[in-house]
Amino acid sequence: MTQLPSRVHILEEGPREGFQIEKGPISTARKIELIDALSHTGLTHIQIVSFVDPRRVPGMADAEEVVRGIAPAPGVTYTGLWLNERGFERAIATGVLDIRGTIVVGASDAFLKRNQNRDMAEQIASQRTLVQRYRELGYPVTRGGVMAAFGCNYEGDVAVSRVVSLVGEILAIANENEIKLEYVSLADTMAWATPLSIKRVVGALQDAYPDLPLSLHLHDTRGLGIANAYAGLEMGVARYDAAVAGLGGCPFAGHAGAAGNVCTEDLVFMCEEMGVDTGIDLEALIACAKLAEDIVGHPLPGAVMRGGALSKLRAAAASGRR
Protein backbone atom coordinates (compact mmCIF):
# COMPACT_ATOMS: atom_id res chain seq x y z
CA MET A 1 0.00 0.00 0.00
CA THR A 2 1.26 3.44 -0.95
CA GLN A 3 1.16 6.16 1.71
CA LEU A 4 -2.12 8.09 1.72
CA PRO A 5 -1.93 11.51 0.06
CA SER A 6 -1.92 14.41 2.53
CA ARG A 7 -4.37 16.35 0.37
CA VAL A 8 -6.68 15.53 -2.52
CA HIS A 9 -8.01 17.66 -5.36
CA ILE A 10 -11.69 17.17 -6.16
CA LEU A 11 -13.16 18.18 -9.50
CA GLU A 12 -16.88 18.81 -8.97
CA GLU A 13 -18.86 17.57 -11.96
CA GLY A 14 -22.38 17.52 -10.55
CA PRO A 15 -23.81 20.35 -12.67
CA ARG A 16 -22.58 18.77 -15.87
CA GLU A 17 -22.93 15.07 -15.00
CA GLY A 18 -26.26 15.54 -13.26
CA PHE A 19 -28.15 17.87 -15.51
CA GLN A 20 -27.17 15.96 -18.65
CA ILE A 21 -29.08 12.87 -17.57
CA GLU A 22 -32.10 14.17 -15.64
CA LYS A 23 -35.31 13.34 -17.50
CA GLY A 24 -37.35 16.33 -16.41
CA PRO A 25 -36.53 19.80 -17.73
CA ILE A 26 -34.49 21.89 -15.29
CA SER A 27 -34.53 25.64 -15.72
CA THR A 28 -31.35 27.49 -16.57
CA ALA A 29 -31.82 29.66 -13.48
CA ARG A 30 -31.83 26.66 -11.14
CA LYS A 31 -28.72 25.20 -12.77
CA ILE A 32 -26.98 28.52 -12.17
CA GLU A 33 -28.24 28.56 -8.58
CA LEU A 34 -26.49 25.27 -7.82
CA ILE A 35 -23.27 26.28 -9.55
CA ASP A 36 -23.12 29.58 -7.65
CA ALA A 37 -23.74 27.78 -4.34
CA LEU A 38 -21.00 25.23 -5.06
CA SER A 39 -18.65 28.13 -5.80
CA HIS A 40 -18.63 29.05 -2.10
CA THR A 41 -17.79 25.67 -0.57
CA GLY A 42 -14.03 25.68 -1.05
CA LEU A 43 -14.19 23.73 -4.31
CA THR A 44 -11.59 25.13 -6.70
CA HIS A 45 -12.71 23.43 -9.94
CA ILE A 46 -16.29 22.94 -11.15
CA GLN A 47 -17.24 21.44 -14.51
CA ILE A 48 -20.52 23.14 -15.25
CA VAL A 49 -21.73 22.15 -18.75
CA SER A 50 -21.01 19.99 -21.77
CA PHE A 51 -21.07 21.21 -25.35
CA VAL A 52 -22.74 18.31 -27.09
CA ASP A 53 -25.52 17.80 -29.61
CA PRO A 54 -28.74 18.93 -27.87
CA ARG A 55 -30.70 16.40 -29.90
CA ARG A 56 -28.79 13.63 -28.11
CA VAL A 57 -28.42 15.35 -24.73
CA PRO A 58 -31.36 17.77 -24.31
CA GLY A 59 -30.32 18.64 -20.76
CA MET A 60 -27.33 20.53 -22.13
CA ALA A 61 -29.22 22.56 -24.75
CA ASP A 62 -28.81 25.71 -22.65
CA ALA A 63 -25.05 25.31 -22.04
CA GLU A 64 -24.14 28.79 -23.29
CA GLU A 65 -26.90 30.43 -21.24
CA VAL A 66 -25.72 28.65 -18.09
CA VAL A 67 -22.13 29.78 -18.61
CA ARG A 68 -23.17 33.38 -19.23
CA GLY A 69 -25.38 33.41 -16.14
CA ILE A 70 -22.98 32.24 -13.41
CA ALA A 71 -21.31 34.61 -10.96
CA PRO A 72 -17.68 33.43 -11.05
CA ALA A 73 -16.08 33.30 -7.60
CA PRO A 74 -12.42 34.20 -7.03
CA GLY A 75 -10.14 31.18 -6.95
CA VAL A 76 -12.61 28.86 -8.69
CA THR A 77 -11.94 27.40 -12.14
CA TYR A 78 -14.99 26.76 -14.34
CA THR A 79 -14.72 24.31 -17.20
CA GLY A 80 -16.90 22.57 -19.75
CA LEU A 81 -16.73 19.25 -21.55
CA TRP A 82 -16.54 18.78 -25.31
CA LEU A 83 -16.03 15.69 -27.43
CA ASN A 84 -15.15 17.18 -30.79
CA GLU A 85 -13.96 20.36 -32.50
CA ARG A 86 -17.45 21.82 -32.77
CA GLY A 87 -17.95 21.52 -29.03
CA PHE A 88 -14.51 23.01 -28.46
CA GLU A 89 -15.35 26.06 -30.58
CA ARG A 90 -18.59 26.55 -28.61
CA ALA A 91 -16.67 26.46 -25.33
CA ILE A 92 -14.19 29.06 -26.57
CA ALA A 93 -17.01 31.32 -27.73
CA THR A 94 -18.38 31.67 -24.19
CA GLY A 95 -15.36 33.77 -23.23
CA VAL A 96 -15.83 32.66 -19.62
CA LEU A 97 -14.56 29.11 -19.24
CA ASP A 98 -11.02 28.01 -18.53
CA ILE A 99 -10.02 26.21 -21.73
CA ARG A 100 -7.63 23.30 -21.35
CA GLY A 101 -7.28 20.41 -23.73
CA THR A 102 -7.61 16.72 -22.89
CA ILE A 103 -6.41 13.75 -24.95
CA VAL A 104 -9.24 11.22 -24.63
CA VAL A 105 -9.39 7.58 -25.68
CA GLY A 106 -11.78 4.76 -24.88
CA ALA A 107 -11.04 1.23 -23.72
CA SER A 108 -14.20 -0.05 -25.43
CA ASP A 109 -14.80 0.29 -29.17
CA ALA A 110 -18.51 -0.40 -28.70
CA PHE A 111 -18.86 2.41 -26.16
CA LEU A 112 -16.86 4.79 -28.33
CA LYS A 113 -19.29 4.11 -31.17
CA ARG A 114 -22.29 4.84 -28.98
CA ASN A 115 -20.77 7.83 -27.22
CA GLN A 116 -18.95 9.55 -30.08
CA ASN A 117 -19.85 7.57 -33.20
CA ARG A 118 -16.21 6.64 -33.84
CA ASP A 119 -13.97 3.61 -33.70
CA MET A 120 -10.62 3.69 -31.92
CA ALA A 121 -8.59 4.62 -34.98
CA GLU A 122 -10.93 7.52 -35.70
CA GLN A 123 -10.77 8.60 -32.06
CA ILE A 124 -6.96 8.66 -32.05
CA ALA A 125 -6.96 10.63 -35.31
CA SER A 126 -9.48 13.11 -33.94
CA GLN A 127 -7.38 13.64 -30.81
CA ARG A 128 -4.32 14.42 -32.89
CA THR A 129 -6.36 16.96 -34.84
CA LEU A 130 -7.73 18.54 -31.67
CA VAL A 131 -4.28 18.79 -30.09
CA GLN A 132 -3.06 20.64 -33.16
CA ARG A 133 -6.03 22.99 -32.89
CA TYR A 134 -5.36 23.61 -29.19
CA ARG A 135 -1.78 24.49 -29.97
CA GLU A 136 -2.69 26.76 -32.88
CA LEU A 137 -4.97 28.76 -30.60
CA GLY A 138 -2.54 28.81 -27.68
CA TYR A 139 -4.54 26.64 -25.27
CA PRO A 140 -2.64 24.21 -23.01
CA VAL A 141 -3.25 20.48 -23.09
CA THR A 142 -3.03 19.35 -19.49
CA ARG A 143 -4.48 15.88 -19.11
CA GLY A 144 -5.31 12.56 -20.72
CA GLY A 145 -8.35 10.41 -20.17
CA VAL A 146 -9.36 6.77 -20.66
CA MET A 147 -13.11 6.10 -20.82
CA ALA A 148 -14.48 2.70 -19.74
CA ALA A 149 -11.12 1.91 -18.15
CA PHE A 150 -12.47 -0.85 -15.91
CA GLY A 151 -15.13 -2.56 -18.00
CA CYS A 152 -17.96 -2.02 -20.46
CA ASN A 153 -21.64 -2.97 -20.55
CA TYR A 154 -21.26 -3.80 -24.26
CA GLU A 155 -17.84 -5.49 -24.39
CA GLY A 156 -17.37 -6.85 -20.87
CA ASP A 157 -14.13 -6.80 -18.88
CA VAL A 158 -11.27 -4.61 -20.05
CA ALA A 159 -7.79 -6.10 -19.76
CA VAL A 160 -5.35 -4.18 -17.59
CA SER A 161 -2.81 -4.43 -20.40
CA ARG A 162 -5.21 -2.62 -22.73
CA VAL A 163 -5.48 0.33 -20.34
CA VAL A 164 -1.69 0.48 -20.00
CA SER A 165 -1.38 0.42 -23.81
CA LEU A 166 -3.96 3.19 -24.23
CA VAL A 167 -2.21 5.41 -21.71
CA GLY A 168 0.89 4.82 -23.84
CA GLU A 169 -1.06 6.08 -26.88
CA ILE A 170 -2.05 9.22 -24.95
CA LEU A 171 1.52 9.86 -23.89
CA ALA A 172 2.73 9.29 -27.45
CA ILE A 173 0.39 12.00 -28.76
CA ALA A 174 1.56 14.29 -25.97
CA ASN A 175 5.22 13.58 -26.71
CA GLU A 176 4.74 14.20 -30.44
CA ASN A 177 3.62 17.71 -29.51
CA GLU A 178 6.16 18.28 -26.71
CA ILE A 179 3.38 18.31 -24.11
CA LYS A 180 3.90 17.23 -20.50
CA LEU A 181 0.55 16.15 -19.10
CA GLU A 182 -0.35 17.01 -15.51
CA TYR A 183 -2.20 13.71 -15.07
CA VAL A 184 -4.24 10.99 -16.76
CA SER A 185 -7.82 10.29 -15.65
CA LEU A 186 -9.21 6.75 -15.50
CA ALA A 187 -12.98 6.75 -15.92
CA ASP A 188 -15.13 3.93 -14.58
CA THR A 189 -17.78 5.05 -17.05
CA MET A 190 -20.10 2.07 -16.60
CA ALA A 191 -19.32 1.23 -12.97
CA TRP A 192 -17.45 -2.04 -13.48
CA ALA A 193 -14.66 -1.17 -11.05
CA THR A 194 -14.12 -2.87 -7.71
CA PRO A 195 -11.49 -1.99 -5.10
CA LEU A 196 -9.40 -4.88 -6.42
CA SER A 197 -9.56 -3.77 -10.06
CA ILE A 198 -8.80 -0.17 -9.01
CA LYS A 199 -5.62 -1.41 -7.34
CA ARG A 200 -4.69 -3.63 -10.27
CA VAL A 201 -5.10 -0.95 -12.94
CA VAL A 202 -3.58 1.87 -10.89
CA GLY A 203 -0.72 -0.39 -9.79
CA ALA A 204 0.04 -1.46 -13.36
CA LEU A 205 0.13 2.15 -14.53
CA GLN A 206 2.30 3.19 -11.60
CA ASP A 207 4.72 0.41 -12.56
CA ALA A 208 4.71 1.38 -16.25
CA TYR A 209 4.74 5.17 -15.76
CA PRO A 210 5.97 5.85 -12.21
CA ASP A 211 6.11 9.63 -12.66
CA LEU A 212 2.60 9.99 -14.09
CA PRO A 213 -0.06 11.26 -11.65
CA LEU A 214 -3.46 9.61 -12.02
CA SER A 215 -7.04 10.68 -11.38
CA LEU A 216 -10.17 8.58 -10.86
CA HIS A 217 -13.65 9.24 -12.26
CA LEU A 218 -15.92 6.83 -10.40
CA HIS A 219 -19.59 5.91 -10.65
CA ASP A 220 -21.70 4.43 -7.89
CA THR A 221 -24.13 2.27 -9.87
CA ARG A 222 -23.33 -0.84 -7.83
CA GLY A 223 -22.67 0.95 -4.55
CA LEU A 224 -18.88 0.73 -4.78
CA GLY A 225 -18.04 4.35 -5.63
CA ILE A 226 -16.75 5.31 -2.19
CA ALA A 227 -15.05 1.93 -1.71
CA ASN A 228 -13.25 2.42 -5.01
CA ALA A 229 -12.19 5.91 -3.96
CA TYR A 230 -10.82 4.41 -0.74
CA ALA A 231 -8.82 1.91 -2.80
CA GLY A 232 -7.50 4.82 -4.87
CA LEU A 233 -6.42 6.66 -1.73
CA GLU A 234 -4.59 3.55 -0.56
CA MET A 235 -2.72 3.57 -3.89
CA GLY A 236 -1.78 7.22 -3.42
CA VAL A 237 -4.18 8.69 -5.99
CA ALA A 238 -4.74 12.35 -5.09
CA ARG A 239 -7.24 13.48 -7.76
CA TYR A 240 -10.92 12.55 -7.98
CA ASP A 241 -13.96 13.59 -9.97
CA ALA A 242 -17.16 13.68 -7.91
CA ALA A 243 -20.73 14.95 -8.07
CA VAL A 244 -22.61 16.70 -5.30
CA ALA A 245 -25.36 14.50 -3.80
CA GLY A 246 -24.35 11.72 -6.21
CA LEU A 247 -25.82 13.43 -9.25
CA GLY A 248 -25.04 12.14 -12.69
CA GLY A 249 -24.58 9.29 -15.09
CA CYS A 250 -23.62 8.83 -18.71
CA PRO A 251 -26.56 8.91 -21.16
CA PHE A 252 -24.87 6.30 -23.36
CA ALA A 253 -23.68 3.81 -20.73
CA GLY A 254 -26.64 1.45 -21.03
CA HIS A 255 -27.96 1.80 -17.47
CA ALA A 256 -31.57 2.26 -16.43
CA GLY A 257 -31.90 4.37 -13.30
CA ALA A 258 -28.24 4.01 -12.39
CA ALA A 259 -26.64 6.06 -9.67
CA GLY A 260 -24.33 8.85 -10.68
CA ASN A 261 -20.78 9.74 -9.76
CA VAL A 262 -19.22 9.09 -6.39
CA CYS A 263 -20.86 11.61 -4.09
CA THR A 264 -18.73 14.69 -3.35
CA GLU A 265 -19.79 15.22 0.25
CA ASP A 266 -19.41 11.51 1.04
CA LEU A 267 -15.90 11.58 -0.45
CA VAL A 268 -14.98 14.75 1.46
CA PHE A 269 -16.29 13.24 4.70
CA MET A 270 -14.27 10.04 4.22
CA CYS A 271 -11.08 11.89 3.30
CA GLU A 272 -11.21 14.24 6.24
CA GLU A 273 -12.01 11.43 8.70
CA MET A 274 -8.88 9.73 7.37
CA GLY A 275 -6.76 12.85 7.87
CA VAL A 276 -6.63 13.70 4.16
CA ASP A 277 -7.24 17.40 3.56
CA THR A 278 -9.72 18.53 0.88
CA GLY A 279 -9.94 22.27 1.52
CA ILE A 280 -13.74 22.00 1.31
CA ASP A 281 -16.35 23.18 3.83
CA LEU A 282 -18.37 20.00 4.41
CA GLU A 283 -21.38 21.75 5.96
CA ALA A 284 -21.62 24.13 2.99
CA LEU A 285 -21.35 21.16 0.65
CA ILE A 286 -24.14 19.31 2.47
CA ALA A 287 -26.35 22.38 1.98
CA CYS A 288 -25.55 22.24 -1.75
CA ALA A 289 -26.48 18.55 -1.84
CA LYS A 290 -29.89 19.33 -0.36
CA LEU A 291 -30.29 22.13 -2.87
CA ALA A 292 -29.44 19.73 -5.73
CA GLU A 293 -32.10 17.32 -4.52
CA ASP A 294 -34.65 20.14 -4.42
CA ILE A 295 -33.72 21.19 -7.95
CA VAL A 296 -34.10 17.74 -9.52
CA GLY A 297 -37.23 17.00 -7.51
CA HIS A 298 -36.44 13.45 -6.45
CA PRO A 299 -34.21 11.70 -3.90
CA LEU A 300 -30.49 11.57 -4.65
CA PRO A 301 -28.15 8.86 -3.36
CA GLY A 302 -25.80 10.89 -1.16
CA ALA A 303 -25.52 9.54 2.39
CA VAL A 304 -23.73 12.27 4.35
CA MET A 305 -26.33 14.88 3.40
CA ARG A 306 -28.81 12.78 5.42
CA GLY A 307 -26.58 11.48 8.20
CA GLY A 308 -24.64 14.72 8.59
CA ALA A 309 -21.02 15.31 9.49
CA LEU A 310 -19.57 14.27 12.84
CA SER A 311 -18.17 17.68 13.82
CA LYS A 312 -21.35 18.89 15.54
CA LEU A 313 -21.85 15.58 17.32
CA ARG A 314 -18.25 15.63 18.53
CA ALA A 315 -18.66 19.19 19.77
CA ALA A 316 -21.92 18.33 21.55
CA ALA A 317 -20.37 15.23 23.13
CA ALA A 318 -17.35 17.22 24.30
CA SER A 319 -19.60 19.90 25.75
CA GLY A 320 -21.62 17.29 27.63
CA ARG A 321 -18.50 15.89 29.26
CA ARG A 322 -17.50 19.23 30.73
PEGIJO-V774997 format. One record per residue. N is the residue number from 1. PHI is phi in radians with two decimals (999 if undefined). OMEGA is omega in whole degrees, -180 to 180 (NA if undefined). D_LAST is the distance of its C-alpha to the last C-alpha in Angstrom with 1 decimal. Layout:
# PEGIJO-V774997
<<N PHI OMEGA D_LAST> <N PHI OMEGA D_LAST>>
This chain:
# PEGIJO-V774997
<<1 999 175 40.3> <2 -1.30 177 40.1> <3 -1.09 178 36.9> <4 -1.05 174 34.7> <5 -1.15 178 35.3> <6 -1.35 -178 32.6> <7 -2.61 175 33.2> <8 -2.07 174 35.2> <9 -1.85 -180 37.4> <10 -1.99 174 37.4> <11 -1.62 -180 40.5> <12 -1.44 -177 39.7> <13 -2.05 -176 42.7> <14 -0.92 -179 41.6> <15 -1.04 179 43.9> <16 -1.42 -178 46.9> <17 -1.08 -175 46.2> <18 -1.30 -173 45.0> <19 -1.32 177 47.5> <20 -1.39 -173 50.4> <21 -2.02 180 50.1> <22 -1.12 -176 48.9> <23 -1.30 -178 51.7> <24 -1.35 178 51.2> <25 -1.17 177 52.1> <26 -2.06 -175 49.1> <27 -1.17 177 49.9> <28 -1.01 -178 50.0> <29 -1.07 -179 47.6> <30 -1.29 174 44.9> <31 -1.06 180 45.3> <32 -1.11 179 44.9> <33 -1.00 180 41.8> <34 -1.17 -180 40.0> <35 -1.04 -180 41.3> <36 -1.12 177 40.1> <37 -1.16 179 36.6> <38 -1.07 -177 36.5> <39 -1.15 -177 37.6> <40 -2.04 179 34.3> <41 -1.91 -173 32.0> <42 1.76 172 32.6> <43 -1.06 -180 35.5> <44 -1.93 -179 38.4> <45 -2.58 180 41.2> <46 -2.23 174 42.1> <47 -1.60 -166 45.3> <48 -1.84 -178 46.2> <49 -2.63 168 49.7> <50 -2.21 -179 52.6> <51 -1.78 -176 56.2> <52 -2.27 -178 58.1> <53 -1.12 -178 60.9> <54 -1.14 176 59.7> <55 -1.24 180 62.1> <56 -1.63 -179 60.2> <57 -2.30 -175 56.7> <58 -1.04 -179 56.8> <59 -1.15 179 53.1> <60 -1.92 -179 53.8> <61 -1.12 -177 56.8> <62 -1.79 -174 54.9> <63 -0.94 -179 53.7> <64 -1.10 -179 55.3> <65 -1.14 178 54.0> <66 -1.08 -179 50.4> <67 -1.06 -179 50.7> <68 -1.18 -174 52.2> <69 -1.59 -176 49.6> <70 -1.26 174 46.3> <71 -1.87 -175 44.6> <72 -1.00 179 44.1> <73 -1.72 178 40.9> <74 -0.99 176 40.9> <75 1.44 180 40.2> <76 -1.93 176 40.9> <77 -1.66 179 44.0> <78 -2.00 -178 45.8> <79 -2.27 174 48.3> <80 -2.23 178 50.6> <81 -1.92 172 52.3> <82 -2.45 -176 56.1> <83 -2.00 -178 58.3> <84 -2.69 -175 61.6> <85 -1.15 179 63.3> <86 -1.09 178 63.6> <87 -1.10 177 59.8> <88 -1.05 180 59.4> <89 -1.11 177 61.7> <90 -1.13 179 59.8> <91 -1.09 179 56.5> <92 -1.04 -174 58.2> <93 -1.12 179 59.7> <94 -1.15 -179 56.3> <95 1.24 -175 55.9> <96 -2.02 -171 52.1> <97 -1.30 171 51.0> <98 -1.35 -174 50.5> <99 -1.80 177 53.4> <100 -2.40 -176 53.2> <101 -1.44 176 55.4> <102 -2.27 175 54.6> <103 -1.68 -170 57.0> <104 -2.02 173 56.6> <105 -2.26 179 58.2> <106 -2.26 -179 57.7> <107 -1.44 180 57.7> <108 -2.23 177 59.5> <109 -1.12 -178 62.9> <110 -1.13 178 62.6> <111 -1.21 177 59.3> <112 -0.97 -179 60.8> <113 -1.11 -180 63.7> <114 -1.28 -174 61.6> <115 -1.44 -174 59.1> <116 -2.33 178 61.6> <117 1.01 179 65.0> <118 -2.45 167 65.8> <119 -1.67 -174 66.4> <120 -1.10 180 64.9> <121 -1.08 179 67.9> <122 -1.16 179 67.8> <123 -1.14 178 64.0> <124 -1.05 179 64.5> <125 -1.09 -179 67.4> <126 -1.13 180 65.4> <127 -1.20 176 62.6> <128 -1.10 179 65.1> <129 -1.13 -180 66.6> <130 -1.12 179 63.2> <131 -1.07 177 62.2> <132 -1.07 179 65.5> <133 -1.15 177 64.8> <134 -0.99 -176 61.3> <135 -1.18 178 62.9> <136 -1.02 -177 65.7> <137 -1.59 176 63.3> <138 1.45 179 61.1> <139 -1.69 -179 58.0> <140 -1.28 171 56.0> <141 -1.91 -168 55.7> <142 -2.00 -177 52.3> <143 -2.59 171 51.6> <144 -2.01 179 53.3> <145 -2.64 175 52.5> <146 -2.07 176 53.5> <147 -1.39 178 53.4> <148 0.93 -173 53.2> <149 -1.28 -176 52.3> <150 -2.10 180 51.0> <151 2.66 -173 53.4> <152 -2.46 178 55.4> <153 -1.11 -176 56.0> <154 -1.80 -177 59.7> <155 -2.02 179 60.4> <156 1.59 -178 57.8> <157 -1.12 176 56.1> <158 -1.90 -179 56.4> <159 -1.17 177 57.3> <160 -1.00 -179 55.1> <161 -1.07 178 58.2> <162 -1.16 179 59.1> <163 -1.12 178 55.8> <164 -1.05 179 56.4> <165 -1.10 -179 59.9> <166 -1.18 175 58.8> <167 -1.10 174 56.4> <168 -1.06 177 59.4> <169 -1.09 179 61.3> <170 -1.06 -179 58.6> <171 -1.15 177 58.6> <172 -1.13 177 62.4> <173 -1.09 178 62.5> <174 -1.09 -178 60.0> <175 -1.13 177 62.0> <176 -1.00 -176 65.3> <177 -1.89 178 63.9> <178 0.97 -180 62.1> <179 -1.89 173 58.7> <180 -1.85 -177 55.6> <181 -1.30 177 53.1> <182 -1.29 179 49.4> <183 -2.98 174 48.6> <184 -2.12 -179 50.0> <185 -1.67 176 48.2> <186 -1.86 -176 48.6> <187 -1.79 173 48.5> <188 -1.55 -168 47.9> <189 -0.98 -176 49.8> <190 -2.02 171 50.4> <191 1.03 174 47.3> <192 -1.65 -173 49.1> <193 -1.23 170 46.6> <194 -2.23 177 44.5> <195 -0.94 180 42.1> <196 -1.17 -179 45.0> <197 -1.21 174 47.5> <198 -1.00 -178 45.1> <199 -1.17 179 44.9> <200 -1.16 -177 48.7> <201 -1.20 180 49.7> <202 -1.07 -180 47.2> <203 -1.09 179 48.0> <204 -1.13 179 51.8> <205 -1.23 177 51.5> <206 -1.13 176 49.4> <207 -1.21 -176 52.2> <208 -1.32 -175 54.9> <209 -2.35 -171 53.4> <210 -1.09 -178 50.7> <211 -1.73 -176 50.3> <212 -1.71 175 50.0> <213 -1.17 -179 46.5> <214 -2.09 176 46.0> <215 -2.30 179 44.2> <216 -2.10 175 43.6> <217 -2.01 -168 44.3> <218 -2.02 174 43.0> <219 -1.95 -171 43.5> <220 -1.99 -174 41.6> <221 -0.97 -179 44.5> <222 -1.89 175 43.9> <223 1.33 -176 40.1> <224 -1.89 -177 40.1> <225 -0.98 -176 39.3> <226 -1.25 176 35.8> <227 -1.14 178 36.8> <228 -1.19 176 39.7> <229 -1.12 177 37.5> <230 -1.05 178 35.4> <231 -1.07 177 38.7> <232 -1.08 178 39.7> <233 -1.04 179 36.5> <234 -1.09 178 37.3> <235 -1.57 177 40.8> <236 1.55 179 39.5> <237 -1.22 -174 40.5> <238 -2.06 178 38.6> <239 -2.29 -179 40.2> <240 -2.48 166 39.8> <241 -1.60 179 41.2> <242 -2.67 -179 39.0> <243 -2.36 -179 39.2> <244 -0.93 179 36.5> <245 1.14 -177 35.7> <246 1.42 175 38.3> <247 -0.98 163 41.3> <248 2.05 -176 44.6> <249 2.42 180 47.4> <250 -1.57 -179 50.9> <251 -1.12 -174 53.7> <252 -2.00 -175 56.1> <253 -1.51 178 54.1> <254 1.44 177 55.5> <255 -1.83 170 52.3> <256 -1.99 178 52.1> <257 1.18 -178 48.7> <258 -1.31 173 47.0> <259 -1.18 -177 43.5> <260 -1.61 -179 43.2> <261 -1.22 172 41.7> <262 -0.94 -171 38.5> <263 -1.32 -174 35.8> <264 -1.06 -175 34.4> <265 -1.20 176 30.8> <266 -1.17 179 30.7> <267 -1.14 179 32.2> <268 -1.07 179 29.7> <269 -1.01 -179 26.7> <270 -1.06 -178 28.2> <271 -1.02 -174 29.1> <272 -1.23 175 25.8> <273 -1.18 178 24.0> <274 -1.62 -179 26.7> <275 1.43 179 26.1> <276 -1.78 -175 29.2> <277 -1.28 176 29.1> <278 -2.07 -176 30.9> <279 1.30 -174 30.3> <280 -1.95 177 29.8> <281 -1.41 -174 27.2> <282 -1.12 -180 26.3> <283 -1.11 178 25.2> <284 -1.14 180 28.5> <285 -1.21 176 30.4> <286 -1.06 177 29.0> <287 -1.07 177 30.2> <288 -1.15 179 33.6> <289 -1.09 178 33.8> <290 -1.16 176 33.5> <291 -1.11 179 36.1> <292 -1.02 180 38.4> <293 -1.12 177 38.2> <294 -1.11 -177 39.1> <295 -1.16 -178 42.0> <296 -1.40 174 43.6> <297 1.37 176 43.1> <298 -2.70 -179 42.1> <299 -1.07 175 39.2> <300 -1.98 -167 38.5> <301 -1.43 -179 37.2> <302 -0.99 -178 34.0> <303 -1.73 -175 31.0> <304 -1.18 178 28.0> <305 -1.17 176 29.0> <306 -1.67 -178 28.5> <307 -1.37 -179 25.5> <308 1.43 176 23.7> <309 -1.39 -180 21.9> <310 -1.65 -174 18.7> <311 -1.05 -179 17.0> <312 -1.20 179 15.7> <313 -1.15 178 14.6> <314 -1.12 -180 12.7> <315 -1.11 -180 11.0> <316 -1.15 179 10.2> <317 -1.11 180 9.1> <318 -1.13 179 6.7> <319 -1.14 -179 5.4> <320 -1.20 -179 5.5> <321 -1.47 -177 3.8> <322 -1.31 NA 0.0>>
